[in-house]
Amino acid sequence: MRNRVIVTGGAGFIGSHLVDRLISLGYKTLIIDNLSTGSKENINERAEFIHKDIRDEGIESLVRDYAPDYIFHLAAQIDVRKSLKDPLWDEDINIRGTLNLLKSASNAEIKKFIFASTGGAIYGEAINASEDVSPLPLSPYGIAKLTCEHYLRVYSQWNGLHFTVLRYGNVYGPRQDPFGEAGVVAIFCRQLIKGETPVLYGYGKMIRDYVFVADVVEANINAIKRGDGSIYNIGTGKATSVNELFNILKSLSKRNIEPEYAETREGEVQEVWLNTQRALQELQWEPQCSLEEGLKHTYQWFKENNGR
Ligand SMILES: NC(=O)c1ccc[n+]([C@@H]2O[C@H](COP(=O)([O-])OP(=O)(O)OC[C@H]3O[C@@H](n4cnc5c(N)ncnc54)[C@H](O)[C@@H]3O)[C@@H](O)[C@H]2O)c1
């Protein structure tokens, strides 16, 4: 019998790429998404889709009836600044929603729960951060993701739930929302295509670890069979400034647009990039796509989709 999986947030940017890959591998896939930031256009036509909020009471019976082998939990509110403005709202989706799913997962006796956490917002200022660095989140979004990681650990102790946590760096690629606050690559692609002036916060000096979405998808696939009970950074181990990133995209666009510069916004760390040695050793995962290749592919996609 084919393995059955649930992907929450499967109509979103990363979740939809994961669904495509799972389906190509033969998994029978159910997407649970409330379409708050995701879109129907992203949904693979071979997936089943249920329009539902992860906080909904009906989640428990839905999970029980579908009886998945694996749950990939990616549904979340992902906006750091919104989490600072309204921490209760962030907590409600990102903690209560996750708990609702965790409760359902442990009653359904699944094989594993794979959780999308954050490497960018959990450590605070962090250079070459390994998973052993004590987290020091600077935003409610980061606090919520860390809290969920603790719940997973405790659920595995109480109920024997198997889990893997993947702490993503700054993920970029086709289908990312260019109107959100989180995806600077998508925002710059759209602005360059539309001839608008990008704003480089932190005067473009902020450092991040940019990882291409297809590589993040493969980390999720490897986590099906490996990495039980562990946490992994999923990045490139490379530090890239926003200025460097913008310059690559600007040259790809062949447009002579000068950006504006502004102060760092609250809740944002100045420098964070990830050590990914544990993922290499235990998940047997390493990123395959260079920043130049990934940005070229992404810019091309936005161009073909008119800045989406
Ligand atoms: N994009 C990044 O750089 C990045 C970095 C670290 C971690 N992550 C994590 O990866 C996951 C996916 O992020 P993304 O960039 O694809 O964002 P996204 O906004 O494109 O995807 C999130 C999806 O979850 C859905 N959703 C939101 N709230 C929901 C709710 N209450 N009930 C049901 N569905 C809901 C949205 O409609 C959307 O389809 C998130 O958990 C995010 O925190 C992303």
The ligand as an SDF file (V2000), in Angstrom:
LIG
                    3D

 44 48  0  0  0  0  0  0  0  0999 V2000
   10.2470   30.9950    4.0430 N   0  0  0  0  0  0  0  0  0  0  0  0
   11.2600   30.8990    4.8830 C   0  0  0  0  0  0  0  0  0  0  0  0
   12.3380   31.4660    4.6460 O   0  0  0  0  0  0  0  0  0  0  0  0
   11.1370   30.0830    6.1390 C   0  0  0  0  0  0  0  0  0  0  0  0
   12.2280   30.0660    7.0240 C   0  0  0  0  0  0  0  0  0  0  0  0
   12.1180   29.2870    8.2010 C   0  0  0  0  0  0  0  0  0  0  0  0
   10.9810   28.5710    8.4520 C   0  0  0  0  0  0  0  0  0  0  0  0
    9.9340   28.6360    7.5770 N   0  0  0  0  0  0  0  0  0  0  0  0
    8.7270   27.8610    7.9020 C   0  0  0  0  0  0  0  0  0  0  0  0
    8.3430   27.0850    6.7770 O   0  0  0  0  0  0  0  0  0  0  0  0
    6.9260   26.9510    6.7760 C   0  0  0  0  0  0  0  0  0  0  0  0
    6.3640   27.3290    5.4130 C   0  0  0  0  0  0  0  0  0  0  0  0
    6.6740   28.7000    5.1650 O   0  0  0  0  0  0  0  0  0  0  0  0
    6.4400   29.3950    3.7430 P   0  0  0  0  0  0  0  0  0  0  0  0
    7.5680   30.3210    3.5200 O   0  0  0  0  0  0  0  0  0  0  0  0
    6.1180   28.3710    2.7310 O   0  0  0  0  0  0  0  0  0  0  0  0
    5.1830   30.2980    4.0730 O   0  0  0  0  0  0  0  0  0  0  0  0
    3.7410   30.4060    3.3660 P   0  0  0  0  0  0  0  0  0  0  0  0
    3.0540   31.5470    4.0430 O   0  0  0  0  0  0  0  0  0  0  0  0
    3.8920   30.4340    1.8900 O   0  0  0  0  0  0  0  0  0  0  0  0
    3.0800   29.0220    3.7730 O   0  0  0  0  0  0  0  0  0  0  0  0
    2.3330   28.8410    4.9440 C   0  0  0  0  0  0  0  0  0  0  0  0
    1.0570   28.1160    4.5610 C   0  0  0  0  0  0  0  0  0  0  0  0
    0.3200   27.8490    5.7600 O   0  0  0  0  0  0  0  0  0  0  0  0
   -1.0440   28.2220    5.5490 C   0  0  0  0  0  0  0  0  0  0  0  0
   -1.5950   28.5880    6.8600 N   0  0  0  0  0  0  0  0  0  0  0  0
   -1.2600   29.6510    7.6190 C   0  0  0  0  0  0  0  0  0  0  0  0
   -1.9650   29.6470    8.7550 N   0  0  0  0  0  0  0  0  0  0  0  0
   -2.7510   28.5430    8.7180 C   0  0  0  0  0  0  0  0  0  0  0  0
   -3.7180   27.9920    9.6160 C   0  0  0  0  0  0  0  0  0  0  0  0
   -4.0200   28.5880   10.7730 N   0  0  0  0  0  0  0  0  0  0  0  0
   -4.3560   26.8470    9.2600 N   0  0  0  0  0  0  0  0  0  0  0  0
   -4.0700   26.2350    8.0760 C   0  0  0  0  0  0  0  0  0  0  0  0
   -3.1720   26.7180    7.1930 N   0  0  0  0  0  0  0  0  0  0  0  0
   -2.5230   27.8690    7.5150 C   0  0  0  0  0  0  0  0  0  0  0  0
   -1.0020   29.3700    4.5740 C   0  0  0  0  0  0  0  0  0  0  0  0
   -2.2220   29.5600    3.8650 O   0  0  0  0  0  0  0  0  0  0  0  0
    0.1400   28.9470    3.6500 C   0  0  0  0  0  0  0  0  0  0  0  0
   -0.3130   28.1560    2.5870 O   0  0  0  0  0  0  0  0  0  0  0  0
    6.3940   27.7940    7.9290 C   0  0  0  0  0  0  0  0  0  0  0  0
    6.1790   26.9500    9.0400 O   0  0  0  0  0  0  0  0  0  0  0  0
    7.5370   28.7380    8.2080 C   0  0  0  0  0  0  0  0  0  0  0  0
    7.5320   29.1870    9.5450 O   0  0  0  0  0  0  0  0  0  0  0  0
    9.9700   29.3630    6.4340 C   0  0  0  0  0  0  0  0  0  0  0  0
  1  2  1  0
  2  3  2  0
  2  4  1  0
  4  5  1  0
  4 44  2  0
  5  6  2  0
  6  7  1  0
  7  8  2  0
  8  9  1  0
  8 44  1  0
  9 10  1  0
  9 42  1  0
 10 11  1  0
 11 12  1  0
 11 40  1  0
 12 13  1  0
 13 14  1  0
 14 15  2  0
 14 16  1  0
 14 17  1  0
 17 18  1  0
 18 19  2  0
 18 20  1  0
 18 21  1  0
 21 22  1  0
 22 23  1  0
 23 24  1  0
 23 38  1  0
 24 25  1  0
 25 26  1  0
 25 36  1  0
 26 27  1  0
 26 35  1  0
 27 28  2  0
 28 29  1  0
 29 30  1  0
 29 35  2  0
 30 31  1  0
 30 32  2  0
 32 33  1  0
 33 34  2  0
 34 35  1  0
 36 37  1  0
 36 38  1  0
 38 39  1  0
 40 41  1  0
 40 42  1  0
 42 43  1  0
M  CHG  2   8   1  16  -1
M  END
$$$$
